[in-house]
Amino acid sequence: MTSVVEKRLGALPVAAEFLRRLDVAGIVDEVCPGGASAHLTHGQVVEALVANRLTSPAPLVRVGDWARTWAVEEVFGIEPDLLNDDRLARALDAIAPELDRIAGTVGARAIAAFGIDVSRLHWDMTVRHEALSDRAGMEGPRRSAVAAAG
């Protein structure tokens, strides 16, 4: 008798390829070193979270359960049990002060890797975070957003 394990694949391979081409894990690990805990770096955790947001946009809880249901181990080589709340929190805490640097570096890598024409782009440093702050009723540092110029 053969046992069969079913897991969702969806767009995981596509997300993984884009994340690898952009070297998101490498960029995060360079900017936020020292995150190798429980066999995962901060960059690996961030890649898993990006894949989670792209394939299952729901509140950030039970990411390990998502990873067990989806083919995360097969595509990213990450054991689902390693994506526990404590590990996610440590990675998010580590990258929080460096978000602008990480976003800028990943953005520059995307421009180069995919030949994006930036002659019609405007880097707006206020849009996204002001909207988030307004919703939360708080002030905070501004985060960058890219918008196409018309």
Salt bridges, closest charged atoms under 4 A:
ASP23 OD2 - ARG109 NH1 3.59
ASP65 OD1 - ARG68 NH2 2.75
GLU74 OE2 - LYS7 NZ 3.00
ASP81 OD1 - ARG68 NH1 2.63
ASP100 OD2 - ARG143 NH1 3.89
GLU130 OE2 - ARG142 NH1 2.43
